[in-house]
Amino acid sequence: MTGADAAGLRTGRVVVVGASLAGLRAAEALRDEGFTGELTLIGEEPHAPYDRPPLSKALLTGRLDGAHIELPRVRDIGARWLLGTPATGLDVPGRRVELADGRRLAYDRLLIATGTRARRWPVEAGGALAGVHVLRTREDAERLRGALAAGPRRVLVVGAGFTGGEVASACRELGIEVTVTQRSAAPLAGALGAVTGRAAADWYREAGVDLRLNTTVEALEGDASGRLRRAVLSDGTAMPVEVAVIATGAVANTEWLAGSGLAADHRGVVSVGDCRAVADCGSPAEDIYVAGDIARWPHPLYPGQLLRLDHWDNALAQARTAAHNLTHDPGERRAHQPLPAFWSQQFGRYLKSVGVPAVADQVVVTQGALDQRRFVAAYGLKGRLVGVVAVDSPRVLDGYAALIEARAPFPPRLGATDGPDRLDPVDAGFPGRDAGRAPEHDIHPPSALASAPTAHR
C-alpha cells in the first residue's frame, strides 16, 4: 500500500452501527488514530450512550437514576448522530446501510457494534403480561425499578446467571421477597460450573432467597386485565407473583444483517483476530469490522472455538483494536487478544474472573475455601490453566492472569499460605457436559483462521 493509500484510510466515510459503549469508544478511537473523514453513529435507542452495568445494580436500588449513567465523552468526535434510528439492512456490494426510516446511508468502511438484547419470555406462555420484565436497556431498568418501588409482595426471577443474581440481590436489598428458578443444579453453573455454583447457592439462601434449582417455569398466568398474578413451576408449585424478571440470556442483534452475506446468526457476527467480519464463504470481508458483545472471534489462548463475551472490558478493548485497524494498512493491523475479564456484585460479595472458565473440564480451589467468604477457584482444560474466579479476593488475579497467558499447567502450583494442603481437581460440572469431557468447540472457518494476523505484543 502506498503512502497516499494509507493516508486515505484516515479520510472518507466511516459508519458505526451501534451507539453504545463499543460504538462510542470506537468513534473516539478513530479520531485518536487520525481519522478526519465523515463519521456517523447509528443507534436504535434514542439515548446518548450510557453505562449498562448499573442497570442491574445501583439503578434498581435507587442509588443512581437514568440521568447519571450516561457514558463520559473522552473527546469531541465531530460525528453525525442518528439515534432512535435502527438499521434494518446491509448492502455489502453497494456499501450502504439501510435504515428503518427508509434512508440508505453510504459508507467506505463500516463498524458493526449492535450488541445483544435480552431473551424474552414466549408470549403464549405469558410473556406479554403486565409485570413481566427483561433487563437490558435503560427503559427496561426504569420500568423494573418502578415495579419494585411499588412494593410487590414477591418477585420471581427466571434464571440464576449474573443478571438474575444481581436482580435478586437488589430485591433483597430493598426488602422484597424473591424466588429464583434455575434450570440446572446451581446458580452461575453455565458460566462457572457446579462447584463455584454450589458456593453461590449458599449466598442466595443466606440472603433469604427462595432458590428453586432444577426447576423451570411452565407458565406465567394473568388476570382478566392482563396483569401477572401467578407462576406455574415444574416442581408442581403454583405461586402468587406480581413481578417476574426473565434473565435467561441474550440474543445478538443480527437480524438486520440477514441476506448481507456475512457470517451472522443469533450468536453474533463471526470475525477474524483483527476484528474484520467474516463472509459466508469463510473469507474476511474487507472494510467491515465488528466490536463488542455481537462479535465472535478467535483467541490464541483458546484455539478451536469462537468467543462471544458480554463483558464491558472486552467491548472497550475491541473497539480500540477495530478503530486502529480501520485506519491502518494490513501490515500494521493488530490482533484483538486481551485476556477476558469480568466482575459481578451480588449478595454482598464481589466476584471477578479472568480467562474463560466456561471451557474448562476441571476446577480446584487454590486459596481459601468454598464455605468461606473469600476463595479462589482455578479452572483447567486438558492440563492447562484457562480461567480463574476470585470471590472477595480481586487483588490476587494479576498473578493468575500472568499464568494463564503463559499457558501454565493445571493445577497451578502456587504455595499460597491460605491454600489447601493438597490440590485435588474435580470435574468442573458444567451443565450438559459429561464428566471428564471437554466442551464441544465452535470451529471457525479455516480460511478465516488463515487470515488472522500474528499478535503484536
Secondary structure, DSSP 8 states (H G I E B T S, - for coil): --HHHHHHTTSSEEEEE--SHHHHHHHHHHHHTT--SEEEEEESSSS--B-SGGGGTHHHHTSS-GGG-B---SS----EEEET--EEEEETTTTEEEETTS-EEE-SEEEE---EEE----GGGTTTSBTEE--SSHHHHHHHHHHHHT--SEEEEE--SHHHHHHHHHHHHTT-EEEEEESSSSTTHHHHHHHHHHHHHHHHHHTT-EEEET--EEEEEE-TTSBEEEEEETTS-EEE-SEEEE-S-EEE--GGGTTSSB-EETTEEEB-TTSEEEBTTSSEEEEEEE-STTEEB--TTSTTS-B----HHHHHHHHHHHHHHHTS-GGG--------EEEEEETTEEEEEEE-GGG-SEEEEEEE-TTSS-EEEEEEETTEEEEEEEES-GGGHHHHHHHHHTT-BSS-----TTS-SS---EE---TT--TT---------HHHHHH------
